[in-house]
Amino acid sequence: MNEKYKLYQLLNFFVTKFSYKQIISEQKNDDIWLYNPGNDAYQLIRLTLGTVEQVVFEKERIDGFRQRVALSQRLNDLRFLDIHIGREEVLEKEIYDTVSMDSDYYSGIDVSYAYPGIKRVIHPVTDGNAEIGAILSDLQRGAQVRSAQKRALKAQKFSLTYVLIALCVIDYLIQLLLSRSISQSAAMVIVGANYKMFTLGLHQFWRLLTVGLTHGSPLHLLMNMTSLFYMGPALEHALGKRKFLLLLGCSLLISSLTSGAFQGNALVVGMSGGLYGLMGYALSGALRTRRLDPGIYRTLFLNLCINFIPGVDVYAHIGGFVTGVVFSFLYSEIQRNRRITAAVVLVALLGLVSYRYFTNVPIRPVYGGTDAEIVQFYADHGLQDYAAGLTERLYEAYLR
């Protein structure tokens, strides 16, 4: 019978139980080399059908391979174990740490302290080729599972929440830099504020979303980012990145439209509309499942108190919160017809606030100099053609 299946029994043992990786298989010498830099006992292992006596003649080849692995991995102390399949007696004077083993046979240095169960790995089978095929199939499935686990772990480490926090901080730093030469109102418009003169008058509808990245003061930024830091990661992990981003994005969009639908041409900044969407989703889901997290109440109470601060956009908060509640039904495991109803309500809500937004109060500047200051900023920084086009479009918007 083909004895090579015994190599694969050992290969499966070291790969599945001790996380070794096969780095080379030499068909000519029936050798399999395994490597695990994190193993405390041996980082490099050779499995071979060759005899222990052959090692004397193979020493130059073995040492050369060991040195190449050590150099490539930048390891000064690469511990090496030489395992032979067979029933030879291993003497104390062997060149390397050596083991000779077979079914019910073991000779050489005892490594069972590092690899429990190794003396029982090799066992006879009726069909060696079938055994090799089964082992290779198991190893392939195991590699696919480990690869999927690594991708999932990597996806968990990459957090959209922290990316959003970083973007908000960068946006505010740019605003501070611009505020050295222009007013804060103009700076906020340039970095993405929802200013109806530009959003609706100039058709810059992306401001309905970038409003979430823009903040009016260090305290405003700190409070919103603290809420996002405490709520975001848990919801992102529970929903997945796509659903989390859709929830936050739709909450921001509808809150921005709601803000413009029920008030004049205010200059709106902040992610609070989106954060209220996250709170609405979390609170609605908690009440429906009766899994009430006290942290939800604390966050909600804090943000409700903020609504009484002068200048806070309550309409945006209401729009975001209602959107979050609708999404809690849309994403839930309730009956399919209820999810369809939630989707219809979401579309109707979006249509209602959009209609109100586009047909509400006339567009006027926040104050006379804001638009002119923004145009002049672009002209002063080498964008004369853009500034001229902006002036023409603003004039057309004033006449509507």
Secondary structure, 3 states (H helix, E strand, C coil): CCCHHHHHHHHHHHHHHHCCEEEEEECCCCEEEEECCCCCCCCEEEEECCCCCCHHHHHHHHHHHHHHHHHHHCCCCCCEEEEEECCCCCCCCCCCEEEEEECCEEEECCCCCCCCCHHHCCCCCCCHHHHHHHHHHHHHHHHHHHHHHHHHHHHHHCCHHHHHHHHHHHHHHHHHHHCCCCCHHHHHHHCCCEEHHHHCCCCCCCHHHHHHHCCCCHHHHHHHHHHHHHHHHHHHHHHCHHHHHHHHHHHHHHHHHHHHHCCCCCEECCCHHHHHHHHHHHHHHHHHHCCCCHHHHHHHHHHHHHCCCCCCCHHHHHHHHHHHHHHHHHCCCCCHHHHHHHHHHHHHHHHHHHHHHHHCCCCCCCCHHHHHHHHHHHHHCCCHHHHHHHHHHHHHHHCC
